[in-house]
Every structure is written in structure tokens, then in C-alpha cells.
Amino acid sequence: MKDIILQQTNHDFYHRVGKRSVDIIGSISILFICVPMLLFFSIILFLFSGRPIFFKQVRSGLNNVPFLIWKFRTMQIESEESSSHQYEWKNEVPKDFSFAKPVHLNVTALGRIYRKFSIDEIPQLWNVLKGDMSFVGPRPEMVEITYYYSKEQQKRLLVKPGITGYAQVHGRSNIMHGEKIARDMYYVQNCSFLLDIKIVIRTILIVITGKGAY
């Protein structure tokens, strides 16, 4: 019984103090290092794809509180992902739901490269620094989708969304919604510093190969 209480205490401390400390120190350090990269990728995007450079969208954060996520724009201006998606589900988001492939989303040629190697995610370091997101956690979902979450699906919102996550390193864009929820729920229940380190290491390997992105 004492071991269970101690484990829970350590779990809560990591969530409240440890994880946020790592996010602040890490995001400041990486942003400082990545300033030249941010400028370079912004200039390349402007030259080959025009404006706007950044894509912003309202997503569901911790406890379903909405926030504005930042990314490099990867789609044609007239076809940008927006908050105008219309869904008519009942009771919950279907387990076999998945987003359309980029051929249907009009991703630009440069955008495909940015997505494949997760370059479009770099601006989210600002979200991490602000406290909207963490380095590791369930990927932030659109509010139009979380609106239809069942009580069980809502549990994935009990931790901050992340730039990468357990579901991301187990399929990235190739898994259905039901599997993504299951993976995210595993993370919510087993979140720890060690698990976060494993996810970050695996993320780096996946980004290098570009596997599972579109």
C-alpha cells in the first residue's frame, strides 16, 4: 500500500513540477539554438510558398481548454486546415476515423518535406514555453473532434498535449483514431520521466527516417 502511495506521489510531482521544469528549460534552450533554423525555414517557405508563413489553429488542451497552436504552413493557402470541419458523430468519435491523405489535402511540395521531417512542428516550442503544451503528451486535437469525445475518450485530455507522444511513436499518421486513443490512454496512466525519455529518443529516430508522416 505504501509503495502504491509513493508511486502516485512521485507521479503527481513529475506532472506538477518535474515535467513543467523540463519543458521550460528545454524549450528555452532549443529555441535559442534553433533561431537560425527558424529564420532559414521561414525564408525558404516564404520564397517557395509565399505568405502566410505560419499556420495557427485552435486546439483542445489540458482539461479540454482551447489554445492556439503554431506550425509552419504546409498546405495551399486556399486549402489550409481550418476550424470549419463538420462532423456528425453520435456518442463518440468512431474508432475507424482517420484524416485524409495529403493528396486530398493539397499539401505543397515543400510542405510534404516539412511534414515528413516534422519541421512544421518547430514553432510549437513557443506553445511549450507558454505552457499550452509539453514536449511529450497526446497530440493536440481539433476542438471539432474533442466535442464528440465520449467520457472515456475525454481522459486523454487529463495531461497536456505534446509535440510528440506515445501514439506518435507507434504509428504516427498511419493509425486509426481508436488505436490512437488507446495509446494515449496508456501514456496518461503510465506517464513518467523514463517513459518520456524513451518517447523522445524514438521520436528522433522516426523523424530522421521520416517514417509514417504525410
Backbone torsions as a table, in degrees:
resi	resn	phi	psi	omega
1	MET	NA	-43.3	179.2
2	LYS	-63.8	-36.5	179.0
3	ASP	-64.6	-39.1	179.7
4	ILE	-65.6	-44.3	179.9
5	ILE	-64.2	-42.3	179.4
6	LEU	-63.6	-41.4	179.1
7	GLN	-62.8	-42.5	179.8
8	GLN	-66.1	-39.4	179.0
9	THR	-62.9	-45.2	177.8
10	ASN	-62.8	-38.2	178.5
11	HIS	-62.2	-47.8	-179.7
12	ASP	-64.7	-40.2	-179.5
13	PHE	-63.5	-41.1	179.2
14	TYR	-63.9	-40.6	178.9
15	HIS	-64.9	-45.4	-172.6
16	ARG	-80.0	-37.7	-172.6
17	VAL	-118.0	-57.0	-173.5
18	GLY	-60.5	-49.7	-175.8
19	LYS	-64.2	-42.1	-179.9
20	ARG	-68.4	-36.8	178.4
21	SER	-63.1	-44.2	177.9
22	VAL	-62.6	-40.3	-179.6
23	ASP	-62.9	-44.3	-178.4
24	ILE	-66.7	-52.0	-178.3
25	ILE	-63.0	-44.4	-178.5
26	GLY	-65.5	-45.5	-177.5
27	SER	-66.7	-40.0	177.9
28	ILE	-63.7	-45.2	-178.5
29	SER	-63.6	-47.7	-177.0
30	ILE	-70.0	-38.3	177.4
31	LEU	-61.7	-41.0	178.9
32	PHE	-61.9	-42.8	-179.8
33	ILE	-71.3	-34.8	-172.1
34	CYS	-89.4	1.3	-180.0
35	VAL	-53.5	-48.5	177.4
36	PRO	-60.3	-37.4	179.3
37	MET	-67.1	-41.3	178.9
38	LEU	-61.2	-43.1	178.5
39	LEU	-65.1	-43.3	-178.7
40	PHE	-62.6	-50.3	-178.2
41	PHE	-67.2	-31.5	177.3
42	SER	-67.5	-43.8	-179.9
43	ILE	-65.2	-44.8	178.3
44	ILE	-60.2	-43.7	179.8
45	LEU	-63.5	-41.9	179.9
46	PHE	-64.0	-42.8	-177.5
47	LEU	-68.4	-38.7	-173.9
48	PHE	-100.4	-17.0	-175.8
49	SER	-131.8	-8.1	177.9
50	GLY	78.5	-163.0	179.7
51	ARG	-102.6	158.4	-0.8
52	PRO	-76.9	155.9	179.1
53	ILE	-80.0	-38.8	-176.3
54	PHE	-104.1	147.8	173.8
55	PHE	-109.3	129.5	-179.9
56	LYS	-124.6	139.6	-178.5
57	GLN	-153.1	145.5	177.2
58	VAL	-77.1	127.5	178.2
59	ARG	-126.5	164.6	178.6
60	SER	-87.6	127.7	-179.1
61	GLY	-107.4	-153.5	179.5
62	LEU	-55.5	130.7	-179.7
63	ASN	57.7	29.1	176.7
64	ASN	67.6	18.8	175.8
65	VAL	-79.1	124.5	-176.5
66	PRO	-72.1	150.5	174.5
67	PHE	-148.9	167.6	-177.6
68	LEU	-99.3	116.7	-179.1
69	ILE	-91.4	146.0	-180.0
70	TRP	-114.1	136.5	176.0
71	LYS	-148.4	161.2	168.0
72	PHE	-72.6	139.3	179.8
73	ARG	-69.1	132.0	-179.3
74	THR	-122.1	-2.1	-176.4
75	MET	-115.0	164.0	172.5
76	GLN	-58.9	143.6	-175.8
77	ILE	-55.4	-43.2	-177.1
78	GLU	-74.9	-9.5	-176.6
79	SER	-120.2	16.8	-177.4
80	GLU	-56.6	146.2	170.8
81	GLU	-59.3	135.3	-178.3
82	SER	-140.3	177.7	179.9
83	SER	-91.8	33.2	-178.3
84	SER	-109.8	11.5	178.3
85	HIS	-63.9	139.9	-179.9
86	GLN	-118.1	123.6	178.6
87	TYR	-126.3	147.5	-179.1
88	GLU	-132.0	54.9	179.9
89	TRP	-86.0	162.4	177.0
90	LYS	-122.1	135.3	173.9
91	ASN	74.9	-43.8	-178.9
92	GLU	-165.2	169.0	174.9
93	VAL	-75.1	127.0	-177.0
94	PRO	-56.1	142.4	-179.2
95	LYS	-66.2	-24.8	-178.3
96	ASP	-95.8	12.5	179.3
97	PHE	-73.3	138.9	173.2
98	SER	-153.4	155.2	-179.7
99	PHE	-76.7	157.9	-179.9
100	ALA	-67.6	155.1	176.3
101	LYS	-70.7	159.8	-176.1
102	PRO	-60.3	-24.0	177.6
103	VAL	-60.7	-26.6	177.9
104	HIS	-92.0	-13.7	-174.7
105	LEU	-101.7	-1.1	178.5
106	ASN	56.8	47.7	175.2
107	VAL	-71.7	136.7	-179.9
108	THR	-70.9	163.3	178.7
109	ALA	-60.5	-43.6	177.8
110	LEU	-68.8	-35.1	179.5
111	GLY	-62.5	-34.9	177.6
112	ARG	-62.2	-39.8	178.6
113	ILE	-67.6	-43.9	179.9
114	TYR	-61.6	-40.3	-179.9
115	ARG	-71.3	-42.1	-176.5
116	LYS	-58.5	-40.8	-177.9
117	PHE	-105.8	17.4	175.4
118	SER	58.4	25.4	176.9
119	ILE	-65.4	-32.8	-179.0
120	ASP	-64.4	-17.1	-177.3
121	GLU	-86.3	-12.6	-174.6
122	ILE	-54.5	-42.7	179.9
123	PRO	-59.6	-16.2	179.4
124	GLN	-69.9	-8.3	172.6
125	LEU	-59.8	-30.7	176.4
126	TRP	-66.3	-40.2	176.7
127	ASN	-63.2	-36.9	178.4
128	VAL	-67.1	-44.7	179.7
129	LEU	-62.1	-39.9	179.3
130	LYS	-68.8	-25.6	-178.5
131	GLY	101.8	3.9	176.7
132	ASP	-71.0	-33.7	-175.4
133	MET	-132.9	173.1	174.0
134	SER	-123.9	168.3	175.4
135	PHE	-63.9	-39.5	-177.5
136	VAL	-123.9	133.7	178.8
137	GLY	166.5	175.5	176.5
138	PRO	-59.9	140.9	179.2
139	ARG	-62.2	137.7	-177.7
140	PRO	-65.5	123.5	-176.5
141	GLU	-92.9	156.7	175.9
142	MET	-68.7	145.7	-177.3
143	VAL	-65.0	-27.5	179.1
144	GLU	-66.7	-21.1	179.1
145	ILE	-92.7	-45.1	-179.3
146	THR	-65.8	-20.1	176.3
147	TYR	-58.6	-29.9	-177.2
148	TYR	-98.0	5.7	179.5
149	TYR	-60.5	139.4	170.6
150	SER	-78.3	172.9	179.3
151	LYS	-59.6	-36.1	179.7
152	GLU	-69.7	-43.3	179.9
153	GLN	-66.0	-30.0	-179.9
154	GLN	-64.8	-18.8	-178.1
155	LYS	-66.7	-20.6	177.2
156	ARG	-69.6	-11.1	179.7
157	LEU	-93.6	8.8	-178.8
158	LEU	-81.4	-7.2	173.9
159	VAL	-127.5	160.3	179.4
160	LYS	-64.3	143.9	174.7
161	PRO	-67.3	157.8	-176.2
162	GLY	-127.0	162.3	173.5
163	ILE	-65.9	-36.4	173.4
164	THR	-133.7	167.3	-177.6
165	GLY	-161.7	178.3	-177.4
166	TYR	-62.9	-39.7	178.0
167	ALA	-68.7	-35.3	-179.4
168	GLN	-61.9	-37.3	-178.2
169	VAL	-89.4	4.9	176.0
170	HIS	-124.8	46.8	176.2
171	GLY	137.0	-21.8	178.7
172	ARG	52.1	-115.0	-177.1
173	SER	-92.3	5.1	-173.3
174	ASN	-98.1	2.6	-177.0
175	ILE	-107.3	152.4	177.7
176	MET	-76.5	165.0	-176.0
177	HIS	-60.6	-38.7	-179.3
178	GLY	-61.3	-42.4	178.5
179	GLU	-69.5	-37.5	178.5
180	LYS	-61.3	-44.1	178.3
181	ILE	-61.3	-43.4	-179.8
182	ALA	-62.2	-42.9	178.5
183	ARG	-64.8	-43.9	-179.2
184	ASP	-65.1	-37.0	178.7
185	MET	-66.1	-34.9	175.7
186	TYR	-61.6	-41.9	-179.8
187	TYR	-65.7	-44.3	179.9
188	VAL	-56.7	-40.6	-176.5
189	GLN	-81.5	-19.8	-173.7
190	ASN	-125.3	15.9	-177.8
191	CYS	-55.4	129.6	178.3
192	SER	-158.2	166.2	178.7
193	PHE	-61.4	-42.6	-179.3
194	LEU	-63.3	-43.2	179.3
195	LEU	-64.3	-40.4	178.4
196	ASP	-61.6	-41.9	178.8
197	ILE	-62.1	-43.9	179.0
198	LYS	-60.8	-41.4	-179.1
199	ILE	-66.8	-42.4	179.7
200	VAL	-62.5	-45.2	179.7
201	ILE	-62.0	-44.6	-179.7
202	ARG	-67.0	-34.2	178.3
203	THR	-62.4	-44.3	179.6
204	ILE	-58.2	-43.7	180.0
205	LEU	-65.0	-39.3	-179.5
206	ILE	-69.1	-41.4	-179.9
207	VAL	-63.2	-40.2	179.7
208	ILE	-59.6	-39.6	-178.7
209	THR	-87.8	-19.1	-178.6
210	GLY	71.7	17.7	-175.3
211	LYS	-71.1	133.3	172.3
212	GLY	82.4	6.3	-179.4
213	ALA	-99.8	152.6	169.2
214	TYR	-154.0	NA	NA
